């Protein structure tokens, strides 16, 4: 029989390991890092907004609201210029780097949309 959530928590809570990301050349931090403690299992997760397409503003948005679309996927840009468009550790670097100028950001978005469309789907100019 598979582990119950409680059994997994009991086995793993005190044994979490830090992955070796601090050894990567692209890792943007130095100093000691630690893994956050594993919280106990819950009986039921909080509902996620838009789950199953219910009350999902993205599901009902027109394709022109996205950077690129095809019959199954939609790619949307961040709502405003940030430090990076895409890349390794993008979420972390986005907090570290200053925003790019808006005209450069829009040109980068256009480049990504056109490259995606070259393989199929449609680019939507932002």
FENTA-V605863 format. One record per residue. RES is the residue in three letters. OMEGA is omega in whole degrees, -180 to 180 (NA if undefined). Layout:
res=[RES RES]
omega=[OMEGA OMEGA]
This chain:
res=[UNK UNK UNK UNK UNK UNK UNK UNK UNK UNK UNK UNK UNK UNK UNK UNK UNK UNK UNK UNK UNK UNK UNK UNK UNK UNK UNK UNK UNK UNK UNK UNK UNK UNK UNK UNK UNK UNK UNK UNK UNK UNK UNK UNK UNK UNK UNK UNK UNK UNK UNK UNK UNK UNK UNK UNK UNK UNK UNK UNK UNK UNK UNK UNK UNK UNK UNK UNK UNK UNK UNK UNK UNK UNK UNK UNK UNK UNK UNK UNK UNK UNK UNK UNK UNK UNK UNK UNK UNK UNK UNK UNK UNK UNK UNK UNK UNK UNK UNK UNK UNK UNK UNK UNK UNK UNK UNK UNK UNK UNK UNK UNK UNK UNK UNK UNK UNK UNK UNK UNK UNK UNK UNK UNK UNK UNK]
omega=[180 177 171 175 179 178 177 180 -180 -179 -170 -171 -179 -174 180 -178 175 176 -174 -177 180 178 -179 179 -176 -178 -170 -177 172 -178 -176 176 176 177 176 178 177 178 180 178 178 -179 -179 177 174 179 178 -179 177 -178 180 180 -179 -179 -178 -180 179 -178 -176 -179 177 -179 -178 176 -175 178 -178 176 165 -175 -178 -171 174 179 180 177 169 -175 -180 179 178 -178 -178 174 178 174 179 -178 -177 -178 180 -178 179 177 -175 -175 175 179 174 176 -174 -179 177 178 -180 178 176 178 179 179 180 -179 -180 178 177 -178 178 178 -179 -179 -175 174 178 -177 -178 NA]
